[in-house]
Amino acid sequence: MKRTLFLAASLLGIAGSSSAHLLDNGIQRSNPFLPPNASLHYALDREFDLLDISVDLDIDAANYGFTGKAVNTLAPLRDGLKSIHLMAGRELKISAVTVDGQNARFTHEGRSLVINLPTSIKKGQKAVVAVAYNAINTKAQPFGGEGGFHWIKPTKANPNHVGFWTQGESESNSNWAPTWDYPNDFATSQTRVTVPAEWNVVGNGNLISDTKSPDGKRRTFVWKMPLPHATYLLTVCGGPFDIKTDSWEGVKLMYVVPKGEGYLIDGSFSDTKDMLSYYSKITGVKYPWPKYAQDAMYDFGGGMENASATTLGEGSLAEPREGFHRMASLNSHELGHQWFGDFVTCKDWGNIWLNESFATFMQMMYFEHSLGKNGYDQEVENNTQAYLGEARSYKRPIITKMYPNADRMFDSHTYPKGGVVLHTLRKQLGDDAFWAGIKLYLQTNAHTPVESWQLCKALTDASGINCEPFFNQWLMKPGHPVIETSWTWNEAAKSVSVVVSQTQDTSDGTPIYEIPAKVGIIVDGKVTEMPIPVKDKISTATFPLDRKPDAVLFDPNHEFLKEMPKLFWAKEELPTIFKYAPNCIDRNRAMQMLLEGNPSDETIHLVADGVKADLEMAPTFRSIRGLTNLKREDLRPLFMGLLNHPNFDRRAEAVQALGELPATPEVTAKLRSLITDKDPIGVVVAAIRVLATWDKKGNKDVFHKALTIPSHHDRIKTAAQSALED
C-alpha cells in the first residue's frame, strides 16, 4: 500500500510541477500530455466483479450486420446497488435486457448502458445480465475510427476479400458486445458465432464445437476461454481461411491466413515454436494459454495480442525468399504480449508500458536469441532513435495519469522508449536478478490487472536491490540523459582522464540522472571496461595506464538510454573503433566517418576487409552504401563475394554496388543467373534493374522469363514489366 501511495504521489507531483515550466516554453506548449490538452485519468470505479462474458453472434454478411446476445455473469462488490453500468457501442440497437431472467429497464446513451436492477442483489451474489441487440451496416472502423467490429468487403480483383475481425484495444469491444470495457476487471469468456458455411471463425481459448445448420448453409463455431482476461482482449475473426495446425508442448497452434495464401504460412510463422520455447525459458513461465492462433487478416494494420489469438495484418505475411523470418519482429512482439499484457494486464492506460514496453523489449530479446548480439544491439538503437525523434516534439513520463485519451498513450514513449528503459534495467540489475524479478512478477500477478508498483516490488524482492530510484528517474519523470564526453592523456602521470557532462534541459522535469556507467579503454585491440559513475551535471574519472590508449569509448556496450548529439572520437581513433568496438553501432558509425570526404586507399582497404569478414545474419555494418558510392573497380571482387552473403539484403546491396561499375561479360552472366524462382526476391529485383540499366535490349530474354516467376506481391513481375518498357 505504501508503494502505491509513493507512485501516485510522484505522478501527481510531476503533473503539478512540470506543467508550469512547460507551459512557459513555446516549444512544449502543444505537448499533448499537458493541460489543457490532457487531464488526469484514473482507473474506473467498479460496481461489480465481472466473472464471465458470453457472446452469441449471428452474422448477416450480405447486409454487413449481426444479431447478438451478450451474457455478463457478475457479482456486486457492494450491497445496495440499484443499477449497474455496462458499455455498449453507439451503433448497437439494444432490444431487451434481463437480469437473472427478469426483464429490466435500461437506458442506452452514447456508449453507456445503465441497467436498473429489478430486484436487490447482495454483495458477492452472482447475477446473469443478458443483453439482446443487433447492428446493421456498422460503420465503426478501427485505426482512425472508434474500433470494434470491422467488415472486410469484396473487391473486383479478389473475391476472397471478405470476412470480419474485431479490435478491442483500448475500449472498443463494447462496440460489438455490451460488457465492462475497461482493463481493471478480468473474466472468462465464450463466443458463439454463426457464419456462412464456407467460412471459419477463430476466437479465444479452445474450440468447443463446429457445427453446420441442417440445410448446410450456415456454420456455428463455439470458442471458450477458461482463464480470466481483460475484456479488450476478446476477439473473433471470420472469413474464408487457409488454416494450418501444429502443436507445441501440448499447446495447439493455428496459423490462419486468407483463402489462397496458405503458401505464405511457413515463411511467416515457422519460428513460432522457437519463440514459445525461448520466452517460456527466459521468463520462467510456460506459455500460459490453452492454444495460440495467429490470424492474418485483410485490412488489419500491425498486430493485436488478443488472449491466445493474435490478429495480424495480412500485408505483413512473407515468404522465405524475402529474408530471414521477415515477420519475426511483429510476431515476437505480439507473442511477448501473451505474458505481458494478457497474462498480466495494466490496470489503467497510464500503466500501458507494462504491456507495450515489455512486448517491445521481448521483441528485442528474441532478436538477440535468433540473430545474436548484433540483432539485439541494432534493435536497441532502432528503438532509441525512434523515441528521440518523438522527444523532439514532446516529452512525458512513461508512467502517467495525465493524458488526453487512452489511445494517445500508444506512442513512442510507451513502445521504443519503454523498451530501451527495460534494456537499461536489465543491464543495471544483471540477467539473473532481472529475470528472477520478472518471473516473480508474472507468477504473483497471474491473470490479474496490475500497476507499476507491483513490478517494482517483484524486482526489488527478487534481487535485493531497491528499484524505486530507477523507476523514479527513468519511468516517472520525462526526458532522458543528453551526454557529452571527452578524454585526455597525461603522459607525465601515465593516466587518462574522462569527463562526462549531462546537458539535458531540466526545466521540464527531466532529472540529472544517476547511472552506473562505464568507459571502454582500447589498447592493442583489447577493450578494458572501467566504471565511471555518472550522477552530476559533470562527472570525471582518471585511470592509470601504461601508455596512451588507441581509443576511449563511453558506454561501450550501450547499456542505457541516452542521446549523444556530438561524438568525441578523434580521427586517429576511428580505425581502432571500427575494428574493436564491442557494439556494432559504434563500429558502423566509425565506418561511416572513415569513408567521409576522400578516404585514403589504406582506409578503403581497411573498411573493405571489415565488410568482407562481416558474415553474420545480422551484419555489423548495416549498409555498404559508403563503399558503393566510391565506384572503385578494385572493390568489384568484394561485391562479387557478397553475392553469397547469408543476409539477403546484403546480397541485394552487392548487386546494386556492381551496377555502379561498368558492365562486364562475367558480371552480366552472373546477374542473369540470379533471375530464378529460387534466389531471394530482393536480389532478383535488383539484378533485373541493373541489367536493364546496362543493356535493356540485350537482356530482354531474361526479363520475359522473370514475368513468369511467382513472388509475393508480384515484385519480380513488376520489375520485369518496368524493364521491358521502352
Residue pairs with C-beta under 8 A, 6 or more apart in sequence:
3 453
3 456
3 457
3 468
4 451
4 453
6 453
6 468
7 399
7 451
7 452
7 453
7 456
7 471
7 476
10 472
10 476
11 350
11 397
11 399
11 400
11 401
11 402
11 476
12 401
14 397
14 400
14 476
14 477
14 478
14 509
15 40
15 400
15 401
15 402
17 509
18 34
18 478
18 508
18 509
19 34
19 35
21 507
21 508
21 509
22 28
22 29
22 31
22 34
22 508
22 509
23 29
23 34
23 35
25 507
25 508
28 34
28 394
28 395
28 508
30 37
30 394
31 37
31 394
31 395
31 396
32 38
32 394
32 403
32 404
32 408
33 394
33 396
33 400
33 402
33 403
33 404
33 408
34 402
35 402
37 404
38 402
38 403
38 404
39 402
39 404
40 401
40 402
41 348
41 349
41 350
41 401
41 402
41 403
41 406
42 348
42 401
43 182
43 184
43 347
43 348
44 182
44 184
46 77
46 180
46 184
46 185
47 76
47 77
47 78
47 81
47 84
47 85
48 74
48 75
48 76
48 77
48 81
48 84
48 127
48 180
49 74
49 75
49 76
49 77
49 185
50 72
50 73
50 74
50 179
50 180
50 185
50 186
50 187
50 231
51 73
51 74
51 75
51 126
51 187
51 188
52 71
52 72
52 73
52 187
52 188
52 189
52 190
53 70
53 71
53 72
53 73
53 177
53 179
53 187
53 188
53 189
53 190
53 231
53 234
54 70
54 71
54 73
54 189
54 190
54 191
54 192
55 68
55 69
55 70
55 71
55 176
55 177
55 189
55 190
55 191
55 192
55 234
55 236
56 68
56 69
56 70
56 71
56 191
56 192
56 193
57 66
57 67
57 68
57 176
57 191
57 192
57 193
57 194
57 236
58 66
58 67
58 68
58 194
59 66
59 164
59 193
59 194
59 195
59 196
59 238
60 66
60 67
60 136
61 162
61 164
61 195
61 196
63 136
63 137
64 136
64 137
64 138
64 151
64 153
65 134
65 135
65 136
65 137
65 138
66 134
66 135
66 149
66 176
67 133
67 134
68 92
68 132
68 133
68 134
68 135
68 176
68 177
69 130
69 131
69 132
69 133
70 130
70 131
70 133
70 177
70 178
70 179
71 128
71 129
71 130
71 131
72 86
72 128
72 129
72 130
72 131
72 178
72 179
72 180
73 126
73 127
73 128
73 129
73 187
74 84
74 126
74 127
74 129
74 180
75 123
75 124
75 125
75 126
75 127
76 84
76 121
76 122
76 123
76 124
76 125
76 127
77 123
78 123
79 122
79 123
80 120
81 117
81 121
82 116
82 117
83 114
83 115
83 116
83 117
84 114
84 115
84 117
84 129
85 112
85 113
85 114
85 115
86 113
86 115
86 129
86 131
86 174
86 178
86 179
86 180
86 181
87 111
87 112
87 113
87 171
87 174
87 178
87 179
87 180
87 181
87 182
88 94
88 108
88 111
88 112
88 113
88 131
88 133
88 174
88 178
89 111
89 135
89 140
89 146
89 148
89 172
89 174
89 175
89 176
89 178
90 110
90 111
90 146
90 175
91 135
91 138
91 139
91 140
91 175
92 108
92 133
92 134
92 135
92 175
92 176
92 178
93 133
93 134
93 135
94 106
94 108
94 113
94 131
94 132
94 133
94 178
95 132
95 133
95 134
96 103
96 131
96 132
97 103
97 104
97 105
97 106
97 113
97 115
97 129
97 130
97 131
97 132
98 104
98 129
98 130
99 115
99 117
99 118
99 119
99 121
99 127
99 128
99 129
99 130
100 119
100 127
100 128
101 128
102 118
102 119
103 118
104 115
104 116
104 117
104 118
104 129
105 115
105 116
106 113
106 114
106 115
106 116
107 113
107 114
108 114
111 174
111 175
111 181
113 131
113 178
115 129
117 127
121 127
131 178
133 178
135 149
135 176
138 148
138 149
138 151
138 175
138 176
139 145
140 146
140 147
140 148
140 149
140 150
140 172
140 175
141 147
141 150
142 148
142 150
142 167
142 172
143 167
143 301
146 172
146 175
147 167
147 168
147 169
147 172
147 175
148 166
148 167
148 168
148 172
148 173
148 174
148 175
148 176
149 164
149 166
149 175
149 176
150 164
150 165
150 166
150 167
150 299
150 300
151 163
151 164
152 161
152 162
152 163
152 164
152 165
152 239
152 297
152 298
152 299
153 161
153 162
154 160
154 161
154 162
155 161
160 239
160 240
160 258
160 259
160 260
161 258
161 298
162 239
162 240
163 199
163 237
163 238
163 239
163 240
163 258
163 297
163 298
164 236
164 237
164 238
164 239
165 235
165 236
165 237
165 238
165 295
165 297
165 299
165 300
165 311
166 173
166 176
166 234
166 235
166 236
166 237
167 300
167 304
167 311
168 181
168 231
168 232
168 233
168 234
168 235
168 304
168 306
169 232
169 233
169 304
170 232
170 349
170 406
170 407
170 410
171 181
171 182
171 232
171 406
172 181
172 232
173 179
173 181
173 231
173 232
173 234
174 181
177 234
179 231
179 234
180 187
180 231
181 231
181 232
182 231
183 230
183 231
183 232
183 345
183 346
183 347
183 348
183 349
183 449
184 347
184 348
184 449
185 230
185 231
185 449
186 228
186 229
186 230
186 345
186 447
186 448
186 449
187 228
187 229
187 231
188 224
188 225
188 226
188 227
188 228
188 229
189 204
189 205
189 224
189 225
189 229
189 231
189 234
190 205
190 208
190 222
190 223
190 224
190 225
191 201
191 203
191 204
191 221
191 222
191 223
191 234
191 236
192 220
192 221
192 222
193 201
193 203
193 220
193 221
193 223
193 236
193 238
194 213
194 218
194 219
194 220
194 221
195 201
195 218
195 219
195 220
195 221
195 238
196 217
196 218
196 219
197 212
197 213
197 216
197 217
197 218
197 219
198 240
199 219
199 238
199 239
199 240
199 241
200 221
200 238
200 239
200 240
200 241
200 243
200 256
201 221
201 223
201 236
201 237
201 238
202 221
202 223
202 235
202 236
202 237
202 238
202 241
202 254
202 256
202 293
202 295
202 309
203 221
203 223
203 225
203 235
203 236
203 237
203 309
204 223
204 225
204 229
204 233
204 234
204 235
204 306
204 307
204 308
204 309
205 223
205 224
205 225
205 226
205 227
205 289
205 290
205 291
205 307
205 308
206 223
206 224
206 225
206 226
206 252
206 290
206 291
207 221
207 222
207 223
208 222
208 223
208 224
209 220
209 221
209 222
210 219
210 220
210 221
210 222
211 219
211 220
212 218
212 219
212 220
213 219
213 220
223 236
225 289
225 290
225 307
225 308
226 290
227 288
227 289
227 290
227 307
227 447
228 447
229 307
229 342
229 345
229 447
230 307
230 342
230 345
230 449
233 305
233 306
233 307
233 342
233 345
234 306
234 307
235 304
235 306
235 307
235 309
235 311
237 256
237 295
237 297
237 309
237 311
239 258
239 259
239 297
239 298
240 258
240 259
241 256
241 257
241 258
241 259
242 256
242 257
242 258
242 259
242 260
242 261
242 262
242 265
243 254
243 255
243 256
243 257
244 254
244 255
244 262
244 265
245 252
245 253
245 254
245 255
246 252
246 253
246 255
246 273
247 253
248 272
248 273
248 276
248 277
248 287
248 292
249 276
249 277
249 286
249 287
251 276
251 287
251 289
251 290
251 291
251 292
252 290
252 291
252 292
253 272
253 273
253 291
253 292
253 293
254 291
254 292
254 293
254 294
254 295
255 265
255 268
255 269
255 272
255 293
255 294
256 293
256 294
256 295
256 296
257 264
257 265
257 268
257 296
257 314
257 317
258 296
258 297
258 298
258 314
261 296
261 314
261 317
263 319
264 317
264 318
264 319
264 712
266 320
267 317
267 318
267 319
267 320
267 321
267 322
267 326
267 327
268 296
268 316
268 317
268 318
268 319
268 326
268 327
268 331
269 294
269 327
269 331
270 325
271 325
271 328
271 331
271 370
272 292
272 294
272 331
272 335
274 369
274 370
275 328
275 331
275 332
275 335
275 366
276 287
276 292
276 335
278 365
278 366
278 369
279 287
279 335
279 336
279 339
279 362
279 366
280 286
280 287
282 365
282 435
283 339
283 435
283 438
283 439
283 442
284 435
284 436
284 438
284 439
284 442
284 443
285 339
285 343
285 439
285 442
285 443
287 338
287 339
288 338
288 339
288 342
288 343
288 446
289 307
289 308
289 338
289 342
289 343
290 308
291 308
291 309
292 308
292 309
292 310
292 335
292 338
293 308
293 309
293 310
294 310
294 312
294 331
294 334
295 309
295 310
295 311
295 312
296 312
296 313
296 314
296 316
296 317
297 311
297 312
297 313
297 314
298 314
299 314
300 311
300 312
300 313
300 314
301 313
302 312
302 313
302 330
303 310
303 311
303 312
303 313
303 316
303 330
303 331
303 333
303 334
304 310
304 311
304 312
304 334
305 334
305 337
305 338
305 341
305 342
305 355
305 359
306 342
307 338
307 342
308 338
308 342
310 334
310 335
310 337
310 338
312 327
312 330
312 331
312 334
313 330
316 327
316 330
317 327
317 712
318 326
318 327
318 712
319 681
319 711
319 712
321 648
321 678
321 679
321 680
321 681
321 711
321 712
322 648
322 680
322 681
322 682
322 712
323 647
323 648
323 649
323 680
323 682
324 371
324 617
324 646
324 647
324 648
325 370
328 366
328 367
328 370
329 363
329 367
332 362
332 363
332 366
332 367
333 359
333 360
333 362
333 363
334 359
335 362
336 358
336 359
336 361
336 362
336 363
336 366
337 355
337 358
337 359
339 358
339 362
339 442
340 354
340 355
340 358
340 359
340 362
341 354
341 355
341 356
341 358
341 359
343 442
343 446
343 447
344 354
344 441
344 442
344 445
344 446
344 447
344 448
344 449
344 450
345 354
345 355
345 448
345 449
345 450
346 352
346 353
346 354
346 355
346 449
346 450
346 451
347 449
347 450
347 451
348 401
348 451
349 403
349 406
349 409
350 399
350 400
350 401
350 403
350 409
351 399
351 450
351 451
351 452
352 406
352 409
352 410
352 414
353 398
353 399
353 414
353 418
353 452
353 475
354 450
354 452
354 455
356 410
356 414
356 415
356 418
357 398
357 414
357 415
357 417
357 418
357 419
357 421
357 422
358 418
358 419
358 422
360 383
360 415
360 416
360 418
360 419
360 422
361 418
361 419
361 422
361 423
361 426
363 379
363 419
364 376
364 379
364 380
364 383
364 419
364 423
365 376
367 375
367 376
367 378
367 379
367 618
368 375
368 376
368 379
371 616
371 617
371 618
372 616
372 617
372 618
373 584
374 584
374 616
374 618
374 619
374 620
375 617
375 618
377 558
377 583
377 584
377 585
378 584
378 585
378 618
378 622
380 420
380 423
380 558
381 558
381 585
382 416
383 415
383 416
383 417
383 419
383 420
384 416
384 420
384 561
384 562
386 412
386 415
386 416
387 412
387 413
387 416
387 417
387 420
387 480
387 561
388 480
388 563
389 412
390 411
390 412
390 413
390 417
391 413
391 417
391 479
391 480
391 563
395 413
395 478
395 479
395 480
395 508
395 510
396 402
396 403
396 413
396 478
397 475
397 476
397 477
397 478
397 509
398 413
398 414
398 417
398 418
398 421
398 474
398 475
398 476
399 452
399 471
399 475
399 476
400 476
403 409
417 480
417 561
420 561
421 474
421 475
421 561
423 559
423 560
423 561
424 474
424 559
424 560
424 561
425 434
425 459
425 467
425 470
425 474
426 434
427 557
427 559
427 560
428 470
428 516
428 559
428 560
429 437
429 459
429 463
429 465
429 467
433 459
433 462
433 463
433 464
433 465
434 459
434 463
436 462
436 463
437 455
437 458
437 459
437 460
437 461
437 462
437 463
437 467
438 458
438 459
439 462
440 458
440 459
440 461
440 462
441 454
441 455
441 458
441 459
444 454
444 458
445 454
445 458
452 471
452 475
456 467
456 468
456 471
459 465
459 467
460 466
460 467
460 468
469 514
473 511
473 513
473 514
474 561
477 509
477 510
477 511
478 508
478 509
478 510
479 504
479 505
479 506
479 508
479 509
479 510
479 511
480 504
480 510
480 561
480 562
480 563
481 502
481 504
481 513
481 515
481 534
481 560
481 561
481 562
481 563
482 502
482 503
482 504
482 562
482 563
482 564
482 565
483 500
483 501
483 502
483 503
483 534
483 554
483 555
483 562
483 563
483 564
484 500
484 501
484 503
484 564
484 565
484 566
484 568
485 498
485 499
485 500
485 501
485 554
485 564
485 568
486 498
486 499
486 568
487 496
487 497
487 498
487 499
487 519
487 552
487 568
488 496
488 497
489 495
489 496
489 548
489 549
490 496
490 497
491 548
493 544
494 544
494 545
494 546
494 547
495 542
495 543
495 544
495 545
496 521
496 542
496 543
496 545
496 548
496 549
496 552
497 540
497 541
497 542
497 543
498 519
498 532
498 540
498 541
498 542
498 543
498 552
498 554
499 538
499 539
499 540
500 517
500 532
500 534
500 538
500 539
500 540
500 554
501 537
501 538
501 539
502 512
502 513
502 534
502 536
502 537
502 538
504 510
504 512
504 563
506 512
512 535
512 536
512 537
513 534
513 535
514 533
514 534
514 535
515 533
515 534
515 535
515 560
516 531
516 533
516 534
517 531
517 532
517 533
517 534
517 554
517 555
517 559
517 560
518 529
518 530
518 531
518 532
518 555
518 556
518 557
518 559
519 529
519 530
519 532
519 541
519 543
519 552
519 553
519 554
519 555
519 556
520 527
520 528
520 529
520 552
520 553
520 554
520 556
520 557
520 581
520 582
521 527
521 528
521 529
521 530
521 543
521 545
521 549
521 552
522 528
522 549
522 550
522 551
522 552
522 553
522 576
522 577
522 580
522 581
523 545
523 546
523 547
523 549
523 550
524 550
525 576
525 579
525 580
526 580
527 553
527 556
527 580
527 581
527 582
529 556
529 557
530 541
530 543
531 541
532 539
532 541
532 554
533 539
550 573
550 576
551 569
551 573
551 576
551 577
551 580
551 581
552 573
553 577
553 581
553 586
554 564
554 568
555 562
556 581
556 582
556 583
556 586
557 582
557 583
558 583
558 585
558 586
567 589
569 577
569 590
569 593
574 590
574 593
574 594
575 590
575 594
575 603
575 606
577 586
577 587
577 589
577 590
578 587
578 590
578 591
578 594
578 606
578 607
578 610
579 587
579 606
579 610
581 587
581 590
584 620
584 621
587 610
587 620
587 621
588 620
588 621
588 622
591 607
591 610
591 621
591 626
592 626
594 603
594 606
594 607
595 603
595 604
595 607
595 626
595 627
595 630
599 607
599 630
604 627
604 630
604 632
604 635
607 626
607 627
608 627
608 635
608 638
610 620
610 621
611 621
611 624
611 627
611 638
611 642
612 638
612 641
612 642
614 620
614 621
615 645
615 646
616 646
616 647
617 646
617 647
618 647
619 645
619 647
619 650
623 653
624 642
624 650
624 653
624 654
624 657
625 653
627 635
627 638
627 657
628 639
628 653
628 656
628 657
628 660
629 660
631 660
631 661
633 661
635 657
636 658
636 661
636 667
639 654
639 657
639 658
639 661
640 654
640 658
640 667
640 670
642 650
642 651
642 653
642 654
642 657
643 651
643 654
643 655
643 670
643 674
643 683
644 651
645 651
645 654
648 680
648 682
648 683
649 682
651 680
651 682
651 683
652 680
652 682
652 683
652 685
652 686
655 671
655 674
655 683
655 686
655 687
655 690
656 686
656 690
658 667
658 671
658 690
659 686
659 689
659 690
659 693
659 694
661 667
663 694
663 695
668 691
668 694
668 695
668 699
671 687
671 690
671 691
672 687
672 691
672 699
672 702
674 683
674 684
674 687
675 684
675 687
675 688
675 702
675 705
675 706
675 709
676 684
676 709
677 709
677 710
681 711
681 712
681 715
681 716
684 706
684 709
684 711
684 716
684 719
685 715
685 716
685 719
688 702
688 703
688 706
688 716
688 719
688 720
688 723
689 719
689 722
689 723
691 699
691 702
691 703
691 723
692 699
692 703
692 722
692 723
696 723
699 723
700 724
703 720
703 723
703 724
704 720
704 724
706 716
706 717
706 719
706 720
706 723
707 717
707 720
707 721
707 724
709 716
709 717
709 720
710 716
711 717
